[in-house]
């Protein structure tokens, strides 16, 4: 098994004890042979007739042949290669690996299947697969609400020596707020798309109650809570300061997240994008308990916490930047210290409208967006290949495809979206897939040739344009 960290490829340096040289993907093909890179039909992990019909329909509307082939490869990649579906104890069960790492992240598994929700009412098999993801996420949360990634059974992990409460079912135990938000997002989205609430059973209710309990614990009003984490490593962002509890915070009502959605440790534990995401998730959970479970008391508890976190965000998340006026900070500590940056991994500041955290025309968000795509953001990079946001996870000068896709998903400008499509078309390094990151000056120097989250998000973007801005798919990029 491997971690995300071990798939970093670069030129002529050694990271975390792994000797690395200039990376050439085994998937790389010359353009003359770049057609469909999907597995043969008999080798695909899961097949949905409605997804196949959608691929044909959408491809016909895309005039740029290479962009059309990218959609054909990327949109079904999760189903083709990462989904392990079965019926277990008379219930659908779906274990979704993240791609080149044989483990299931609560975040990734949600984002990987998100673009299929709208099709579930037309394909009963697809609907059962999605219910299986919800059921498996429920099981994972009940195993440990503080874990971010899980094994397909009690198989153990190379991280079993981490100084935290590891269990054999865990791949990794990094506490990230968004790991509990994404399962709520998937449950809510599935319910709204299908009207089906049959998977919100006793176990799901136990898991969602555990989510609320965990959020309260990580407000740290009474003590530091039950979670701590340390790792023996030379990679600073892979372990946690403060004896495993993170840097000090002032308990102002926000929720502490010891790790970011990049799986890197936070500097100031109040991670602003994830707190915004928690507000949205708690409101969704409140609605579901009120309308489906008919438990108004718990619904009220969820809403109360959402309002408390939202109030604290208004007070602590906004700051005056020297060059951009009022913007959202990336991390704060409640003492007045703020970190100005953004990371490609969502929830990010860039992704706030995408996740329903604020309107895209919100003035503070628009100021923040200008900051994100400026040299004032230390993880914004511009080079010969493209421009976009990276992450400390992959060091400097590396742009993430997720950030380019998210820029297009949150843009109201046709020209900006067109530029993003051009970047996506010209930086896949002839592999036919999205990657984790690539060198700002050389897209052939990339990390993670099999990263299903980025592939699924690209498919989602094309579907959005097909519905909302079809003229952009008629252009040649």
C-alpha angles and dihedrals in degrees: 000000000000138000128227088256093061092058094063107121124187140142127288101335136101121232126193092345094307117122110225133191135179104310123232113179118228085223093060112118135176112257094247088068096037102117124119113346094187120124117261111277092253091053098051116113095219133006126201119187093207091051090051091050090048091053091054093045096047095042089057089059095053114088095188104083095203093049089049091052090048089055091048091053101039106039096062095033094106092052094041098050117008110041121099106185128183143144111253121183090348091305130103112254123189124184110192119196118207093235120261091022115070095223138090120242115198088221098045096044090056095047092044094059099030097099091056095061095088090056097049096092089061097048120047093192092054090047091054091049090054091048086052091057090052091048092049093047088051090053091049094052091050089053092054128338090199096060123095102193134035141197125231091254134337094314098135128232141244084243094060090113093061111124097248136081098292122182128193090249091060125090092185136353108212114146110229122164092218091060087073096037096057095059089053089049090052094046092048093045092048092050093049093046098046108017086229115136098164094112093058091091133145093289092050090050091050090050095048091048087052089053091057091046091051093049090052091049091053093053081074096207094146103027140333092282131232099295127092133151138193132165131193100238143124090226104095098204092053093069135046132246123221095057090300098314099089131242116320120281135191107234099237099151100277121119120248118233112190092193135036125231085263087065088244120130117259121241094209107026097220097087104195102205091049092049089052088050090050090056091054092045094049091051090050091048090049091053092048093050091047098047104029109024094031091220105138094174095060090040088056091049091054092048092047092056091045090055092047093051091044091053091050090050091055089053102040110019099064121074138167110254118204093235106024108036117224112010137155116263118226096225135006136178103210091247093087099270116128136186117217112205141087133227126213093233115095130266084059132142088258092054098053096107091042090058093045095251097127140351115275089237094053104133095225091049091050090051088048091049091054088050092049091056095047138084087255088075103077091210098053110104132187125187147137094297102044146307126255148111124298134181141240083242090076097029122233133332094026120118122205121224088217090064093052091048092046090050089057093044091055098040128105093190119095091203092053092048090048090053090051091051089051091052091049092049094049101042105053088093093231091293096112093232141087119251138206097251141340136197111271089231101036122034089190088071099074143144127234114012090196109048108144096188092063092044093051093047090052090052089050091053093052091048090051091051091046089058102034109023108020092160089070090061090056092065126093112235 
